[in-house]
């Protein structure tokens, strides 16, 4: 008997529905249940052919348990090694290599020094070019942790003074500063098993329970073209990252889908937030994927999914099928780049002081307006 387990925390509706759905299919020698743990011994296998992970991002003990399980042959969804290494700034960087539009984004050093470091720890960190950063990003902008989720420590910043004030609250968090995309439409997309995609209209400005109660503004042929592009982008991103179960969010500006957030390996699947139809889809897709993975699982082998960033092509490049890089919509117009080039020709950017503890106070307070 091959067992499929689900490891979860405070959520209620999805885990039970998932177990019930798998077991309702009456697959020979496959059963689903809630994971139970009473000991974790190095190098010893678990009882599970497959484990769906919904909680280890919050519980380090579970993450270590899952790595040990993966080492001994369990197909863990999602790959606990890659999930441990991944973060949002890298996701944006990899999107640029896949030709998936993303907002202009820069990485900022932590406002406060990490524990057990001093000024000598930062001898390689030179003066931050705040003039370049503000021109490249524009205001208003969003500042958010480079690794995190759940809308924690996310700030909207309106000008340089506002940024310095909010930056001071971030302590040792490494933040990224990101261009604001004023969107016409917004979509959240489940991707399960790498190719099974559900595109859902979504309104992030609504109260949580009403975010999926949205209607797309785009219609007709433009809608069909946009849906094709979004699906292609979702598949390309998840293949590169190697996620079996993820969500990708897109903000649509001037017909261009910008990937906003695509590091959600334990995405919301609660019936009371996603709605009955979306809930039914994700339960069925997850159950089918888990069963397929259980059938394919080789005891003692490597049963994880590894993205194309890890499994490079023979040319050392990210492998993306040609069908996923066809241009279904026009590329974003490089307005910001053109403006930046104009400024370079007439006014050499000035270096500002470092982003150490006093950087924000001494830097220019001149408000850079959003282009």
The 8 nearest C-alpha neighbors of each residue, nearest first, counted from 0:
[[1, 28, 29, 2, 30, 27, 48, 47],
 [2, 0, 29, 48, 28, 30, 47, 293],
 [1, 3, 47, 30, 48, 31, 29, 4],
 [4, 2, 31, 49, 47, 50, 48, 30],
 [3, 5, 50, 34, 32, 33, 31, 49],
 [4, 6, 51, 33, 50, 34, 52, 7],
 [7, 5, 52, 34, 53, 51, 33, 54],
 [8, 6, 53, 54, 5, 52, 9, 10],
 [7, 9, 54, 10, 53, 6, 11, 55],
 [8, 10, 11, 7, 54, 53, 12, 14],
 [11, 9, 8, 12, 7, 13, 269, 14],
 [10, 12, 13, 14, 9, 15, 269, 8],
 [11, 13, 269, 14, 15, 16, 270, 10],
 [12, 14, 16, 15, 269, 17, 11, 268],
 [15, 13, 17, 16, 12, 11, 18, 5],
 [16, 14, 18, 17, 13, 12, 19, 11],
 [15, 17, 19, 13, 14, 18, 20, 12],
 [16, 18, 20, 14, 15, 19, 282, 13],
 [19, 17, 31, 15, 21, 20, 16, 32],
 [18, 20, 16, 22, 17, 21, 23, 15],
 [21, 19, 23, 17, 22, 18, 16, 286],
 [22, 20, 286, 18, 23, 19, 24, 31],
 [21, 23, 19, 24, 20, 25, 30, 31],
 [24, 22, 20, 25, 21, 19, 26, 18],
 [23, 25, 22, 26, 21, 20, 19, 286],
 [26, 24, 23, 22, 27, 21, 29, 30],
 [25, 27, 24, 29, 28, 22, 30, 21],
 [26, 28, 29, 25, 0, 30, 24, 1],
 [27, 29, 0, 1, 26, 30, 2, 25],
 [30, 28, 1, 26, 27, 0, 2, 31],
 [29, 31, 2, 22, 3, 1, 28, 32],
 [30, 32, 3, 18, 2, 4, 22, 21],
 [33, 31, 4, 18, 34, 3, 5, 30],
 [32, 34, 5, 4, 35, 6, 31, 18],
 [35, 33, 4, 6, 5, 32, 36, 50],
 [34, 36, 33, 37, 6, 4, 32, 5],
 [37, 35, 38, 34, 39, 45, 64, 61],
 [36, 38, 35, 39, 40, 34, 45, 64],
 [39, 37, 36, 40, 64, 35, 45, 41],
 [38, 40, 64, 41, 37, 36, 43, 67],
 [41, 39, 43, 42, 38, 67, 44, 64],
 [42, 40, 43, 39, 67, 44, 64, 68],
 [41, 43, 40, 67, 71, 44, 70, 68],
 [42, 44, 40, 41, 71, 45, 67, 39],
 [45, 43, 71, 68, 42, 46, 72, 67],
 [44, 46, 47, 68, 43, 73, 71, 48],
 [45, 47, 44, 48, 2, 1, 73, 3],
 [48, 46, 2, 49, 45, 3, 73, 4],
 [47, 49, 73, 2, 293, 1, 3, 74],
 [50, 48, 74, 3, 47, 73, 75, 293],
 [49, 51, 4, 75, 5, 3, 52, 76],
 [52, 50, 5, 76, 6, 75, 4, 53],
 [51, 53, 6, 76, 54, 50, 5, 77],
 [54, 52, 7, 265, 6, 51, 55, 8],
 [53, 55, 7, 56, 8, 57, 52, 6],
 [56, 54, 58, 62, 61, 57, 59, 53],
 [55, 57, 54, 58, 59, 62, 53, 83],
 [56, 58, 55, 54, 59, 61, 62, 8],
 [57, 59, 55, 60, 61, 56, 54, 62],
 [60, 58, 62, 61, 55, 63, 57, 56],
 [61, 59, 63, 58, 62, 64, 55, 65],
 [62, 60, 64, 55, 59, 63, 58, 65],
 [61, 63, 55, 59, 65, 64, 60, 66],
 [64, 62, 66, 60, 61, 65, 59, 67],
 [65, 63, 61, 67, 62, 66, 68, 60],
 [66, 64, 68, 62, 67, 63, 69, 61],
 [67, 65, 69, 63, 68, 64, 79, 70],
 [66, 68, 70, 64, 65, 69, 42, 63],
 [69, 67, 65, 71, 66, 73, 70, 44],
 [70, 68, 73, 66, 72, 71, 67, 65],
 [71, 69, 67, 68, 72, 66, 301, 42],
 [70, 72, 44, 299, 68, 69, 73, 67],
 [73, 71, 299, 300, 298, 69, 70, 301],
 [72, 74, 69, 48, 68, 49, 75, 47],
 [75, 73, 49, 302, 303, 48, 69, 50],
 [76, 74, 50, 77, 78, 49, 73, 69],
 [77, 75, 51, 78, 52, 50, 243, 74],
 [76, 78, 75, 243, 242, 79, 52, 244],
 [77, 79, 76, 80, 81, 75, 303, 82],
 [80, 78, 82, 81, 77, 66, 83, 65],
 [81, 79, 83, 82, 78, 84, 66, 62],
 [82, 80, 84, 83, 79, 78, 85, 305],
 [81, 83, 79, 85, 84, 80, 78, 77],
 [84, 82, 80, 81, 85, 79, 56, 62],
 [85, 83, 81, 82, 80, 86, 79, 89],
 [84, 86, 82, 83, 81, 89, 87, 90],
 [87, 85, 146, 89, 88, 90, 145, 84],
 [86, 88, 90, 145, 89, 146, 262, 91],
 [87, 89, 91, 145, 90, 86, 92, 175],
 [90, 88, 92, 91, 87, 86, 93, 85],
 [91, 89, 87, 93, 88, 92, 94, 86],
 [92, 90, 94, 88, 89, 93, 87, 95],
 [91, 93, 89, 95, 94, 90, 88, 96],
 [92, 94, 96, 90, 95, 91, 89, 97],
 [95, 93, 97, 91, 99, 96, 92, 90],
 [94, 96, 98, 92, 93, 97, 99, 91],
 [95, 97, 93, 94, 98, 92, 99, 317],
 [96, 98, 94, 95, 99, 93, 235, 236],
 [99, 97, 95, 96, 100, 94, 324, 232],
 [98, 100, 94, 97, 95, 232, 101, 258],
 [101, 99, 257, 98, 258, 95, 256, 102],
 [102, 100, 257, 258, 99, 103, 259, 91],
 [103, 101, 178, 104, 177, 257, 180, 100],
 [102, 104, 178, 177, 136, 101, 135, 105],
 [103, 105, 177, 176, 102, 178, 175, 136],
 [106, 104, 176, 175, 107, 177, 103, 132],
 [105, 107, 175, 174, 176, 108, 104, 88],
 [108, 106, 174, 175, 173, 109, 105, 176],
 [109, 107, 173, 354, 110, 106, 174, 355],
 [110, 108, 173, 171, 172, 111, 107, 112],
 [109, 111, 170, 356, 355, 171, 167, 108],
 [112, 110, 170, 171, 109, 356, 113, 355],
 [111, 113, 171, 114, 116, 109, 110, 117],
 [114, 112, 171, 116, 111, 115, 109, 117],
 [113, 115, 116, 112, 117, 171, 111, 120],
 [114, 116, 113, 117, 112, 120, 118, 119],
 [115, 117, 114, 120, 113, 112, 118, 119],
 [118, 116, 119, 120, 115, 112, 121, 113],
 [117, 119, 120, 121, 122, 116, 112, 355],
 [120, 118, 121, 117, 122, 116, 123, 124],
 [119, 121, 118, 117, 116, 122, 123, 124],
 [122, 120, 124, 119, 123, 118, 117, 125],
 [121, 123, 119, 124, 120, 118, 125, 117],
 [122, 124, 121, 125, 120, 119, 126, 118],
 [125, 123, 121, 122, 126, 353, 127, 354],
 [126, 124, 123, 127, 353, 122, 121, 352],
 [125, 127, 353, 352, 351, 128, 350, 124],
 [126, 128, 353, 129, 351, 352, 125, 354],
 [129, 127, 350, 131, 130, 351, 126, 132],
 [128, 130, 132, 131, 127, 133, 351, 350],
 [131, 129, 133, 132, 128, 348, 134, 349],
 [130, 132, 134, 129, 128, 133, 135, 348],
 [133, 131, 129, 135, 134, 130, 136, 128],
 [132, 134, 137, 136, 130, 135, 131, 129],
 [135, 133, 131, 137, 132, 136, 130, 339],
 [134, 136, 132, 133, 131, 137, 335, 103],
 [137, 135, 178, 133, 134, 103, 132, 177],
 [136, 138, 369, 133, 134, 135, 368, 370],
 [139, 137, 369, 140, 368, 157, 158, 367],
 [138, 140, 157, 156, 369, 179, 137, 158],
 [141, 139, 179, 138, 178, 156, 177, 155],
 [142, 140, 155, 177, 154, 176, 156, 179],
 [143, 141, 176, 154, 175, 153, 177, 155],
 [142, 144, 153, 174, 175, 152, 154, 145],
 [145, 143, 174, 146, 147, 173, 175, 172],
 [144, 146, 174, 87, 88, 175, 173, 143],
 [147, 145, 86, 144, 87, 148, 88, 173],
 [146, 148, 144, 145, 149, 151, 86, 87],
 [149, 147, 150, 151, 146, 263, 144, 262],
 [148, 150, 151, 147, 152, 153, 263, 266],
 [151, 149, 148, 153, 152, 147, 143, 154],
 [150, 152, 149, 153, 148, 147, 143, 144],
 [153, 151, 143, 154, 150, 144, 169, 142],
 [154, 152, 143, 151, 150, 142, 155, 141],
 [155, 153, 142, 141, 156, 143, 152, 165],
 [154, 156, 141, 140, 142, 157, 139, 153],
 [157, 155, 140, 162, 139, 161, 141, 158],
 [158, 156, 139, 138, 161, 140, 155, 159],
 [157, 159, 366, 161, 160, 138, 156, 162],
 [158, 160, 162, 161, 366, 364, 163, 365],
 [161, 159, 163, 162, 364, 158, 164, 366],
 [162, 160, 164, 158, 159, 163, 156, 157],
 [161, 163, 159, 165, 160, 156, 164, 166],
 [164, 162, 359, 166, 160, 161, 165, 167],
 [163, 165, 161, 162, 167, 166, 160, 168],
 [166, 164, 162, 167, 168, 163, 161, 169],
 [165, 167, 163, 168, 169, 164, 162, 110],
 [166, 168, 165, 164, 169, 163, 110, 170],
 [169, 167, 165, 166, 170, 164, 110, 152],
 [168, 170, 166, 172, 167, 171, 110, 165],
 [171, 169, 111, 110, 168, 172, 167, 109],
 [172, 170, 109, 111, 113, 110, 169, 112],
 [173, 171, 109, 169, 170, 174, 144, 110],
 [174, 172, 109, 108, 144, 145, 107, 171],
 [175, 173, 144, 145, 107, 143, 172, 106],
 [174, 176, 106, 145, 107, 105, 143, 142],
 [177, 175, 142, 105, 104, 141, 106, 174],
 [178, 176, 104, 141, 140, 103, 142, 136],
 [177, 179, 136, 140, 103, 102, 180, 104],
 [178, 180, 140, 181, 141, 139, 177, 102],
 [181, 179, 182, 178, 252, 102, 250, 257],
 [182, 180, 179, 252, 183, 250, 251, 184],
 [181, 183, 252, 251, 250, 184, 180, 185],
 [182, 184, 251, 252, 185, 181, 216, 253],
 [185, 183, 251, 182, 250, 215, 216, 186],
 [184, 186, 250, 201, 249, 251, 200, 202],
 [187, 185, 200, 201, 249, 199, 248, 188],
 [188, 186, 248, 199, 247, 201, 198, 200],
 [189, 187, 198, 247, 246, 197, 199, 248],
 [188, 190, 246, 197, 196, 245, 191, 198],
 [189, 191, 196, 245, 195, 244, 246, 193],
 [192, 190, 244, 195, 243, 193, 189, 194],
 [191, 193, 243, 194, 288, 195, 244, 190],
 [192, 194, 191, 243, 237, 190, 238, 234],
 [193, 195, 192, 234, 196, 191, 190, 237],
 [194, 196, 191, 190, 192, 193, 197, 284],
 [197, 195, 190, 189, 194, 198, 191, 188],
 [196, 198, 189, 188, 199, 190, 195, 280],
 [199, 197, 188, 187, 196, 186, 189, 200],
 [198, 200, 187, 186, 188, 201, 197, 211],
 [201, 199, 186, 213, 215, 214, 185, 211],
 [200, 202, 211, 186, 210, 185, 213, 187],
 [201, 203, 210, 204, 205, 213, 185, 211],
 [204, 202, 205, 210, 201, 207, 206, 185],
 [205, 203, 202, 206, 210, 207, 201, 209],
 [204, 206, 210, 203, 202, 209, 207, 208],
 [207, 205, 209, 208, 210, 204, 203, 202],
 [206, 208, 210, 209, 205, 272, 203, 211],
 [207, 209, 272, 206, 210, 271, 211, 273],
 [210, 208, 212, 206, 207, 211, 205, 272],
 [209, 211, 202, 205, 201, 212, 207, 203],
 [210, 212, 201, 213, 209, 273, 200, 202],
 [213, 211, 209, 210, 201, 214, 202, 200],
 [214, 212, 211, 200, 201, 202, 215, 210],
 [213, 215, 200, 216, 212, 201, 211, 184],
 [216, 214, 217, 200, 184, 213, 218, 185],
 [215, 217, 184, 218, 214, 183, 222, 213],
 [216, 218, 222, 215, 221, 219, 184, 183],
 [219, 217, 222, 221, 216, 220, 215, 223],
 [218, 220, 222, 221, 223, 217, 224, 225],
 [219, 221, 223, 222, 224, 218, 225, 217],
 [222, 220, 224, 219, 223, 218, 225, 217],
 [221, 223, 218, 225, 219, 220, 217, 224],
 [224, 222, 220, 226, 225, 221, 227, 219],
 [225, 223, 221, 227, 222, 226, 220, 327],
 [224, 226, 222, 228, 227, 223, 221, 229],
 [227, 225, 229, 223, 228, 224, 230, 222],
 [228, 226, 230, 224, 225, 229, 231, 223],
 [227, 229, 225, 231, 327, 226, 230, 232],
 [228, 230, 232, 226, 231, 227, 233, 225],
 [229, 231, 233, 227, 232, 228, 226, 234],
 [232, 230, 323, 228, 234, 229, 233, 235],
 [231, 233, 229, 235, 230, 234, 236, 228],
 [234, 232, 230, 236, 231, 235, 229, 237],
 [233, 235, 237, 231, 236, 232, 194, 238],
 [236, 234, 232, 238, 233, 237, 231, 239],
 [237, 235, 239, 233, 234, 238, 232, 240],
 [238, 236, 240, 234, 242, 239, 241, 235],
 [239, 237, 241, 235, 306, 240, 236, 234],
 [238, 240, 307, 306, 236, 308, 237, 241],
 [241, 239, 306, 237, 238, 242, 236, 308],
 [306, 242, 240, 305, 238, 237, 239, 304],
 [241, 243, 237, 244, 240, 77, 245, 193],
 [242, 244, 192, 191, 193, 77, 76, 241],
 [245, 243, 191, 242, 264, 190, 192, 77],
 [246, 244, 264, 263, 190, 189, 266, 242],
 [245, 247, 189, 188, 263, 190, 261, 266],
 [246, 248, 261, 188, 260, 187, 233, 189],
 [249, 247, 187, 260, 259, 186, 258, 188],
 [250, 248, 258, 257, 186, 259, 256, 185],
 [249, 251, 185, 257, 182, 256, 184, 252],
 [252, 250, 256, 184, 182, 255, 183, 254],
 [251, 253, 182, 255, 254, 183, 250, 181],
 [254, 252, 255, 251, 183, 182, 256, 331],
 [253, 255, 252, 251, 256, 328, 225, 329],
 [254, 256, 252, 251, 253, 257, 331, 328],
 [257, 255, 251, 249, 250, 258, 254, 252],
 [258, 256, 101, 100, 249, 250, 259, 251],
 [259, 257, 249, 101, 248, 260, 100, 256],
 [260, 258, 248, 249, 257, 101, 250, 261],
 [259, 261, 248, 247, 258, 262, 249, 263],
 [262, 260, 247, 263, 246, 248, 259, 258],
 [261, 263, 260, 264, 87, 86, 245, 90],
 [262, 264, 266, 245, 265, 246, 261, 247],
 [263, 265, 245, 266, 244, 262, 77, 242],
 [266, 264, 53, 263, 245, 267, 54, 244],
 [267, 265, 263, 264, 246, 245, 268, 244],
 [266, 268, 269, 265, 273, 272, 263, 246],
 [269, 267, 13, 266, 270, 273, 278, 281],
 [270, 268, 271, 272, 12, 267, 13, 273],
 [269, 271, 274, 278, 273, 272, 275, 268],
 [272, 270, 269, 274, 273, 208, 275, 12],
 [271, 273, 208, 270, 269, 274, 207, 209],
 [274, 272, 270, 277, 211, 271, 269, 278],
 [275, 273, 270, 272, 277, 271, 276, 278],
 [274, 276, 278, 277, 270, 279, 273, 271],
 [277, 275, 279, 278, 274, 280, 273, 270],
 [278, 276, 280, 279, 275, 274, 273, 281],
 [277, 279, 275, 281, 276, 270, 280, 274],
 [278, 280, 276, 282, 277, 281, 275, 283],
 [279, 281, 277, 283, 278, 282, 284, 276],
 [280, 282, 284, 278, 283, 279, 285, 277],
 [283, 281, 285, 279, 17, 280, 284, 286],
 [282, 284, 286, 280, 281, 285, 287, 279],
 [283, 285, 281, 287, 286, 282, 280, 288],
 [284, 286, 288, 282, 287, 283, 281, 289],
 [287, 285, 283, 289, 21, 288, 284, 282],
 [288, 286, 290, 284, 285, 289, 283, 291],
 [287, 289, 285, 291, 286, 290, 192, 284],
 [290, 288, 292, 286, 291, 287, 285, 293],
 [291, 289, 293, 287, 292, 288, 286, 294],
 [292, 290, 288, 294, 293, 289, 287, 295],
 [291, 293, 295, 289, 290, 294, 296, 288],
 [292, 294, 290, 296, 291, 295, 48, 49],
 [293, 295, 291, 292, 296, 290, 1, 29],
 [296, 294, 292, 293, 291, 297, 302, 290],
 [297, 295, 293, 294, 292, 302, 298, 48],
 [296, 298, 300, 299, 295, 72, 302, 301],
 [299, 297, 72, 300, 296, 73, 48, 71],
 [298, 300, 72, 71, 297, 301, 70, 73],
 [301, 299, 72, 297, 298, 302, 71, 70],
 [302, 300, 303, 72, 299, 70, 69, 297],
 [301, 303, 74, 300, 296, 72, 73, 297],
 [304, 302, 74, 301, 78, 75, 305, 69],
 [303, 305, 241, 78, 306, 302, 242, 243],
 [306, 304, 241, 303, 309, 310, 307, 78],
 [241, 307, 305, 240, 239, 308, 238, 309],
 [306, 308, 239, 310, 309, 311, 317, 318],
 [307, 309, 239, 306, 317, 310, 311, 240],
 [310, 308, 307, 306, 311, 305, 239, 240],
 [311, 309, 307, 308, 306, 305, 312, 317],
 [312, 310, 315, 307, 309, 317, 316, 308],
 [311, 313, 315, 314, 316, 318, 317, 310],
 [312, 314, 315, 311, 316, 318, 310, 317],
 [315, 313, 312, 316, 311, 317, 318, 310],
 [314, 316, 311, 312, 313, 317, 318, 310],
 [317, 315, 314, 312, 311, 318, 313, 308],
 [316, 318, 308, 311, 307, 319, 312, 315],
 [317, 319, 312, 307, 316, 311, 320, 239],
 [318, 320, 317, 235, 321, 323, 324, 97],
 [319, 321, 322, 323, 318, 324, 235, 325],
 [322, 320, 323, 324, 319, 325, 318, 235],
 [321, 323, 320, 324, 325, 231, 319, 326],
 [324, 322, 231, 321, 320, 325, 235, 319],
 [323, 325, 321, 322, 326, 320, 319, 231],
 [326, 324, 323, 322, 327, 321, 228, 231],
 [325, 327, 328, 324, 329, 228, 330, 323],
 [326, 328, 228, 325, 224, 329, 227, 225],
 [329, 327, 326, 330, 255, 228, 225, 224],
 [328, 330, 331, 326, 327, 255, 254, 332],
 [329, 331, 332, 328, 255, 100, 326, 333],
 [332, 330, 333, 329, 255, 100, 334, 253],
 [333, 331, 334, 330, 335, 329, 336, 337],
 [332, 334, 336, 335, 331, 337, 330, 338],
 [335, 333, 337, 336, 332, 338, 331, 339],
 [334, 336, 338, 337, 333, 339, 135, 370],
 [335, 337, 339, 333, 338, 334, 340, 135],
 [338, 336, 340, 334, 339, 335, 341, 333],
 [339, 337, 341, 335, 340, 336, 342, 334],
 [338, 340, 336, 342, 341, 337, 335, 343],
 [341, 339, 343, 337, 342, 338, 336, 344],
 [342, 340, 338, 344, 339, 343, 337, 345],
 [341, 343, 339, 345, 344, 340, 346, 338],
 [344, 342, 340, 346, 347, 341, 345, 339],
 [343, 345, 341, 342, 346, 340, 347, 339],
 [346, 344, 342, 343, 341, 347, 340, 348],
 [345, 347, 343, 342, 344, 348, 341, 349],
 [346, 348, 343, 349, 345, 344, 342, 350],
 [349, 347, 130, 346, 131, 350, 343, 128],
 [348, 350, 347, 351, 130, 128, 129, 131],
 [351, 349, 128, 126, 348, 127, 352, 129],
 [350, 352, 128, 127, 126, 129, 362, 349],
 [351, 353, 126, 358, 127, 362, 350, 354],
 [354, 352, 126, 127, 358, 355, 125, 351],
 [353, 355, 358, 127, 108, 110, 356, 352],
 [356, 354, 358, 353, 357, 110, 111, 112],
 [355, 357, 111, 110, 358, 354, 112, 359],
 [358, 356, 360, 359, 355, 361, 354, 353],
 [359, 357, 354, 353, 355, 360, 361, 352],
 [358, 360, 163, 362, 361, 357, 354, 356],
 [359, 361, 358, 357, 362, 163, 363, 364],
 [362, 360, 359, 358, 363, 357, 352, 364],
 [363, 361, 359, 360, 358, 351, 364, 352],
 [362, 364, 365, 361, 159, 351, 129, 359],
 [365, 363, 159, 160, 366, 362, 158, 361],
 [364, 366, 363, 367, 159, 160, 158, 362],
 [365, 367, 158, 159, 368, 364, 160, 138],
 [368, 366, 365, 158, 133, 138, 137, 369],
 [367, 369, 138, 366, 137, 370, 158, 139],
 [370, 368, 138, 137, 139, 367, 136, 134],
 [369, 137, 368, 335, 138, 134, 334, 338]]
